[in-house]
Amino acid sequence: MSRSPGAARPARIRAVRLGPRSVAALVLVGAVGVAALLWPFLAPPGSQVLAHAEDAPWLFAGLLVLLVAVAAATIAESGLGPKAVAMLGVLAATGAALRPVGAGTAGIEPMFFLMVLSGRVLGPGFGFVLGAVTMFASALLTGGVGPWLPFQMLSMGWFTMGAGLLPGPGRLRGRAELVLLAGYGFLAAFAYGTVMNLAGWPFMGGNASDIAFDPDADPGANLARFVAYCLATSLGWDLGRALVTVALTLTLGPAILRALRRATRRAAFETPVTFDPADA
């Protein structure tokens, strides 16, 4: 039976639907994360915050606990079923396996394009959980566990969730969608690098002279130092990550988007699993 032209489109299937408590938890963790990133520019010279700057790794550990709580709250409230859990595990394992490919070589990190495409198809709720879980799994795989891990999880969660918030999820297809995703991936790759620079830059001490964080300088001077730090240390890496993300999105994107959408339709996440009673 054909659908009339004026009929409404089917609702977009989401593996995880964000409820009020999950949204509140995401906002809380986001606020804590932003404050933990921007404190060097918010605290005036000589403040008690700057006097206790060496205690920040404990804040990172606390942020990791909050991130795990957010993921748990999202999963619990949304009623994440076994099919969505299976897809989460497959995508997180794939992303974790892709991360070491090219690691240490000009920012070649192919996991980023998979996070963009997955967030686009599966929505922002699933995207945040997927980004955080993938980064945690990849850290265990590569031995990259440290005080930087909470910010990697948070920023990757933001990165993947943002792809799920892009416009036209039910209408935009083809080349236009690929260009949108490639452009988002390019910008988000730089944003991810900036977030990670913010996480580590205040703890350089005086080792890098004019580009190190200076607790006695005003916020404007420290902002100039941070920009110089990014240009001197990570611009080439971030550019490599961004270009790889764009190239993989434009070349492999169509096939992976089709596969993800087909798997999502077949999984029917919002259809409850039922079992027929055994025949007598």
ABEGO torsion letter per residue (X at the ends): XBBBAABBBBBBBBABBBBAAAAAAAAAAAAAAAAAAAAAAABBBGBAAAAAAAAAAAAAAAAAAAAAAAAAAAAAAAGBBAAAAAAAAAAAAAAAAAAABGBGBGGBBAAAAAAAAAAAAAEAAAAAAAAAAAAAAAAAAAGABBAAAAAAAAAAAAAAAAAAABBGAAABBEAAAAAAAAAAAAAAAAAAAAAAAAAAAAAAEAAAEAABBBAABBAAAAAAAAAAAAAAAAAAAAAAAAAAAAAAAAAAAAAAAAAAAAAAAAAGAABBBBBBBBBX
